[in-house]
Amino acid sequence: MRAPAGIFDGFDIDWEYPGGGGHTGNHSSAADKQNYTALLAELRGELDAQGKTDGKTYALSAAVGAGQDKIQNVETDKIGQYLTFMDVMTYDMHGAWDATGPTNHQAALYSDPNDPMTPVKPGTSKYSIDEAIKAWTVGDAEYGIKGGFPAKKINMGVPFYYRGWTGVPAGSSHGLFQSATGPATGAAMSGNVNGIRMFKELNGFVDNPADTYWDDTAKASYFYDGSTFWSGENAKSIQAKADYLHCNGLGGSFAFSLYDLGTQTGLFDTMVSATNGSAASCPAPPTSATPTSPAPTSPAPTSPAPTSPAPTSPAPTSPAPTTPAPTTPAPTTPAPGTCTAPSWSASATYATSGTKVSWKGHTYTNKWWTTNEDPSLSGQWGVWTDNGPC
């Protein structure tokens, strides 16, 4: 492949999906899992060779699924060496393809214990961002997922469009987890597809405090006017996502898409400042089967909606999930001044969380899979926990 010099920085791969489950009619085979790895290895080799000629480093990235049923068809422990970064499509977990409901969150950080979703076969887990991130990094044995992808190379997806239903009774939680008479009415800029609208097509609804609710268990916002229910983002849910990515050592965030906002950039501004900042607090996974009732939250900023041509609507991904962030085991304390743990090695792979090493007079334990990450440079949100001087 040839292009004028100086235009491109690399390749981004969007294969939806190895092993099947993407658009109807897409070809798939049992060999996709290994072929995906081979494709990335080939591209990485070609980009490196071209980079030597051009005197620059070319990036290779990939957009990947967030559902266990998609992640299980990728060699999660092998592809990290080839990718510069990876965008996990942590949205479209639920939507009006289930035309009569139940209503649900399209991008929940955690699975609410009251979530009526049928668990993803063959395991017992449901879709959530936490389930997805943990599947990629530490693995999920129920689905044969090995994990092993470096957390620092993962970007979390933030949708700027909304999934919705209408004819929804209030129930006990303002329309959440309720039946519906059908998908919410679509709009022109979203292609007049029922069940989906962009932020800029929902002025007066998703920015209305009276229609805004918060599921504190799932760490997700939703919007309900007594009949129509929309699932999507506001400033509070975006901050929760940013807190999670900081607390779990992820690389950053990405949005789908800026077109959905038009000139109303408030949500994007929140995403950028929260991603570039530090965690306000670390979100906690559910600990009981009794979720808190949703409470109204402050809306996202608005401005007049622009007009522009209709886009294609975002393809639903089969997202996925995993378990709460791994905890770091309490370290044993060596004799003062003596480092008894093995010395950290840049060439070693530390696949098991809680592995203890010594480095530059301190002991460290890892929170997740890592290789070639200097413990002394890890920082508060990185992979290594500094347990203090030996």
N, C-alpha and C positions, 0 to 999 in steps of 0.2 A: 504494500500500500504506500502510495506516494502523495505528498501534499506540499504546497509551497512552504519553504523553510520559515521557521519562527512563528507559525500560527498555532500549532497544537502542542500541548504539554504531555499527551499520553492518550491512553484508551480507558473508557469506562464500559464494563460489561454488564448488560442487563438481560440475563437468561432467565426467563420466567416460564417454567422452572426445570432444573435438572430432575429427571424422574417423573415429570408430568405435573398436572394441576394448574397450568396456566390457561391461556386462551383456548377455547374449544377448537380443535383441529391441529393444535401444535403437535409436532412429533416428539416422542420420548422413547427411551429404552432403558433397560436395566444397566447398560454401560454408561449412562450419563454421569453417574457419581464419579467414576474414574476419569471419564472424558473431560469433565469440567476442570478437574485438577490439571490434566494434561494441557488443556487449552490455555489456562493461566500460566503454566510453566513455559509453554512455547512463546506466548506473548511477552512474558517477562524477559526471556532470553533474547528475543528480537529487539525489544526496547533497549536493553542493556547494550547490545551490540551497536545499535544506531546511536545511542548516547555517547559511546566512546568515540565514534566518528564525529559527532556534532559538539562534543565537549560539554554535554549537559546530562542531567538525570531526568528520564521520562517516567511519569506516574502511570500506575495501573490500578484501577479501582473497580469495584463491583457493587451493584445494587442487589441485595439478597432478601429472601423471605424471612418472615418472623414467626412462622408457624412450625411447630415440631414436625408436622407432616412434610414440610419443605426442607427444614434443616437436616433431617435424617438422610436426605439424598445428596449431601455434600460432605466431603472429607474435611471436616472442620479443623482437624489437627494438622492438615498439610498445606492448605491454601494461604495461610498467613504469611509464609515466607515469600510469596510472589506478589502480594498486594501492598500498595502504598497505604491505602485505607479502604474501609468497607462500609457502605451505607445500608443499615438494616431497616427495611421498610416496615417500621413499627406503627402501622395504621391499617385501616380496612379490616379490622378483626371482626367487626359485625356491621351489618348494613341491611338495607331493604331488599336485598335479594331474598331474605327471609321476609316475604311481603306482609305477612300477618304477625310479625314479631316472633319472639318477644323483643322489645326494644332493648338495646344494650350499648355499651361504650365501644366506639370504634378504635380507641387508642388508650386503653386503661393501663396505668402503670403496674397495678397489681390486680389479681383476680379477686373480686368481691365474693365472700363466702355464699352470698345469695344469688350469684350469677347462675341463670338457668341453662347455660350452654351445656350441651352434651360433651363430655371430655373427649379429647382428641385420641383416637385409637392408635396403637393398642394400649396406651397408658391411661393415666387418671387425671392428667393436667388439662387445663383450659388455656385459652389465649390470654396473654398479657405481655407487656413490655419486659417485665422482670423475668418471666419464663423464657422469653426469646434471648435476652442478653446472657442469661446463665447457661442456656443450651449451647450457645456459641463459645462461651469462655470456659466453663467448668464441666459441661456435658450434661446429659440427661439419660441415664441408663434405661429408663422405661422405653425410650425410643431408639436405643442403640446409638445415641449421639455421643461422640467422644469428647467434644469440647476442644480446647487447646488453641482457639483463635485469640491473638493478643488483644486485650481490652483496649489498649491505648490506640489501636487502629480502627476502632468501631465508632461510627457516627450514628446517632439516634435520629429517626425521622419524626418530623413535626408536620401534621397536615393543616393546611389553611383552607380546607373545604370541610363540609359537614355531611353526615349521613343521617337520614331522617325518615320518620313514619308519621302517619296521620290517623285520626280515629282512635286515639290512645286514651284509655281511662287513667285517671290520676293514681289509683291504687293508694298505697301507703307512702310512696316515695316520689311523688310528682311525675308520674309517668314512666319511671325507670322499671325495667324488667316486666313490662306489661304487653298485652296483645295490641294489635293494630288492625285497622280495616284495610290498610294498604300503604305503599310508599308515599312520603310527602311529595307534594308537587314540585317538579323541577323548575329550571329557569333557563333563559336563552343562552347566557354566556357559558353555562355548563352543558350545553347541547340539548336542553329540554329533556334530560334524562330524569325521570322521577326517582326520588330517594337521595338525591345529591344536589348540593348547592355550594357555591363558593362563599367565602366570608362577605365579599362585596355584594352578594345577592341576598344577604340576610340582614341588611341594615334595619334596625328597629326591633330585631328579634334577639340575635345572639349578643347584641350589645345593650340589651335592656335588663337592668338589675331585677325587675319584677319577674322575668322569665328565666333567670339564671340560677342553677342549683349545683351543688358540689357533693360528690360521693367521696367522703374522706377515707373510706376503706380502699377504694380503687385509685384514689388521687386523680379523679377525672371530673371535668365539668360537663354539664349537659343543660339543655334549654327546653322549656315546656310552657305552653300558653293555655293549657287546659284541654287541648286536642292534638296539637302537633308537637312532636318531640324531635329535637336535633342533637346529635352527639358530635362534639368537637372541642376546639381549644378556646381558652381565654388566658389572660395574663397569669392567673393563679395556677392553671394546669401546666402552662409552659414553664413556670418557675419550678414546679415540682419535678418536671422532667429534667430540667437543668441541674437541680439539686442531686437527682439520682445519678446523672452522668458524672458529676464531680465526685460524688461519694463512692462510685464504683470504678473510677479510673478510666472512663471512656475518653475517646479522642475529641468528640465534639457533637454537633448536631447539623442536620440539613432540613430543608423545607420542601414540601410539595404543596403548592408552588407559589412563587411570588406573584404570578399572574392572578391567582385567586384573591389577592389583596387589592390589586390596582394601586391607587395612590394612598390607600389607607394603611399605612405602614406600622401602626402601633404594635401589632402582634409580632411582626418581624423585629422591630426595635427591642421588644422585650426578650425575644429569643437570643438576639445577638448579645445584649448586655448581660443576660443571665448565663449564657455559655462562656463569655469572656470573663465573667466574675468568679465568685466562689460560692459554695453551697450556703444558702441561708440556714438550712438544717438538713439532716439526712432522713429522707422518707423511710418510714417503717412499714414492713409488710404486715398483712392482717394477722392478728394473733387469736381471734375468736370468731365465732359464727354470727356475731351480732354487730352489723355495721352501724355507723352513725347515720342519722337522717340527714338528707341533703339540706344545705342551707344556702340562701341566696348569697352570691358573691358579687364583687365589683365587675363591671363589664370591661371589654376591650375598647380602646379608643376608636372613634369613627371619624369619617369625613365624607364629603359627597362621593357617591359611587361613580366611577368613570364608565364610559362605554368603550368596548373593544370587541374584536371578533371572537366568536365562540371557539373554545378549545376542545380538545378531546378530553373526556373525563378520565380521571386516574383509574387504572386497572385495579380491581380488588385483589389484594394479596391475601393469602391464607396465612395470617400471622400466627405468631406463636409465642411461646413463653417458657418459663422455667421456675426456679425456686428462689427464695430470698437470698440476698447477697451473702457470700460465705463469710463466716466470722473468723477472726484470727485467733488461733489457740493461744492461751496464756503461756508465755515463754518461761523456761526455767532460767534461773540466774546463775551464771558461772561465778567462780571465785573472782573477787575484784582484781582487775588488771590482767586477767587471763581470758583469752578468747578460745573457748573449747569447741565451738561449732566449726564445721568445715568452712574454709574460706570461699567466698563467692567467686564464681568463675564466669567470665563473659561468654564462654563457649558452652556452658552447661544449660540444660533445659530443666526448669523447676516446675514440674507438672502438677504436683500435689500442694494444695494450699496448706499453710502452716509449716512449711519447710524452713528450718532455721539455718542461717549462714552468719559468718562473721566477715566484717569488711571495715577497714580503716578504724579499727579500735572499737567498733560497735557491733551488736548483734541485731539481726533483722529476721522477720518472718514474712513470707509472701502471702498475699490474699487470694491470688489466683495464678493460673499458668503464666510463666514468664521466661524469657531468655534474653540475654544481652541488655538488661536494664540495670544500670549501676544503682545499687541500693542507696548510696549516699546522695543521689540526685532525684530520688523518687518523690519526695515531698509528701504533704499531708494526704493527698488524694491518689497517690500512685500505688503501684503494686506492692511495695515493700513497707512494712511497719518497722520503724526504728524503736528497738526495745531498750536503747540506752547503751552506755559504755560497757565493755566487757568487764 
